[in-house]
Amino acid sequence: MDDAQAFRTASEKPLPVNSAYRCKMHAIERKKATPGAHATAACDFGVSGEDAIQLLTFFLNRGYVGIGVHQKGNKRYIHVDRRKTPAIWTY
């Protein structure tokens, strides 16, 4: 969350957090064979448009290599995490 706060401070804009840390016993994580990135270090931020591009640039420059992009409809967000193997996907 320190990086999220650093982005928020630098951008001088609100940064809605849609989802962050989930313990291994969280209902979503319990459905998985092994806990996902949210059980270690991941966040989903409610951003779109230019704000999404700025957020992606910021987090990529800080070493986040798990990037999920949902930019359709009215629930737009960007997922970032620090997995070992770089990956990018869309929802």
Residue pairs with C-beta under 8 A, 6 or more apart in sequence:
1 20
1 43
3 58
3 59
3 62
3 64
4 15
4 17
4 43
4 45
6 58
7 15
7 54
7 55
7 58
7 59
8 14
8 15
10 58
11 51
11 54
13 51
15 45
15 47
15 55
16 45
16 46
16 47
17 43
17 44
17 45
17 46
18 44
18 45
18 46
18 77
19 38
19 42
19 43
19 44
20 38
20 42
20 43
20 44
21 38
21 39
21 41
21 42
22 28
22 29
22 35
22 38
22 39
23 29
23 39
24 30
24 35
24 39
26 38
26 39
28 36
28 38
29 35
29 36
29 38
29 39
36 42
37 66
37 79
37 81
37 82
37 83
38 81
40 81
40 82
41 81
41 82
42 66
42 79
42 80
42 81
42 82
43 79
43 80
43 81
44 68
44 77
44 78
44 79
45 55
45 77
45 78
45 80
46 75
46 76
46 77
47 55
47 76
47 77
47 78
48 71
48 76
52 69
52 71
52 76
52 78
55 78
55 80
56 67
56 78
56 80
59 67
59 80
60 67
63 82
64 80
64 81
64 82
65 81
65 82
65 83
65 85
65 86
65 87
66 79
66 80
66 81
66 82
66 83
66 86
66 87
67 78
67 79
67 80
67 87
67 88
67 89
68 78
68 79
68 80
68 88
68 89
68 90
68 91
69 78
69 79
69 88
69 89
69 90
69 91
70 76
70 77
70 78
70 79
70 90
70 91
